Amino acid sequence: MKDFGHRLQTLPVELIAWIVSILAIFTINPYSDSFSLCLLDNLGLHWCPGCGLGRAMNLLARGKFLASWEMHPLASLAYGVIFHRIWKLIKQLKNRTHYG
């Protein structure tokens, strides 16, 4: 039981969350307006600086660069930030595993 608790504490939760979020972005339908995770949109506000970012990232992954840019111009920057964070977390995990 103690070993299970130690493994659970060393689980890279942030790394798993970022990888799951990238996979979720690949699976969404960028042209559907039926579901939104945006708090401001759900509160009835029609403008949010982040709205459309996930759909734009999906379009970018599909190679539709112009449509992605028109939906949200920061999609490529968001990919860069997320993949950089994933890389840093993997390096941290590797160093912690091999070097204590």
N, C-alpha and C positions, 0 to 999 in steps of 0.2 A: 504494500500500500504506500509506503514511503517513497518507493521508486516511481510509482505512478504520479504522486504529487510533485516530485521533482521534475519529471518529464512534462507535466502540465504547466509548471511555472516557466520552463524553458521553451515552450511552444512559441514560435514567432508569429504572434497574432496579427501584428501590423502587416507583416509580409503576406500572410494568407489573405488578409482583407484587401490589400492592393491587387493581388493576383485575381481574386474573385471579382473585384470591381472591373478589371480589364476584360475578363471573360464575359461579364454581364453586359458591358458596353458592346461587345461583338455580337450579342444575341438580340439586342433591342431592335425594334422597327423604327427607323428614323422618321417615317412619315406618319406615324400614329400619334394622335393627340388624346387618346383615351385614358392614359395613365400618366401621372406626374408625381415625382417625389419632391418637387419643389414646394417648400413651406409657403412661400409668398404666393405662388400660383394657387395653392389650396386655400389660402386665406382670401382669395379674390383679387389680389393685386395682379395687374397684367404686365408689369415690367420687373424683371429680375436680371442682374448682370450675369448670372450663371445659367439661366434658362437656355436650353438648346445646346449646351456644351456636350452633353452625352450623346445626343443625336448627331452633332457635328463630328464628334470623334468616331462614331460608327460610320458615317459617310466617308471620312478620311481613310478609315481602315478598308473600305470597299473601293478606294481609288477615285472617288468622286470629289476631287479637290475643290472645284469651283463651288459646288453645292455646299460643301463643308465650310468653306470660307464665308459664304453668304449666310449660313445659319449661325455660325459663331467663329469669328476670326482667331480665337485663341486655342482652337482645338489642337493644333500641332504643338503649341507650347505646353498644353496640359499633358499630352503624351510624353513630351520630353521630361517634364517634372516627375510624372508618375514612374516612368522607366528609370530615371536617375535614382529615385527613392528606393525602388525595388533593388537596383544594383547595390546601393549602399547597405541595405538591410541584408542582402546575401553575403556581402563582404564581411559585415559585422558577425553574422552567424558563422561564417567559415572561420574567422579569426578566433571567436569565442570557443568554437568546437575544437579547433586544433591547438590553440595556444592558451586555453584556460579562460 
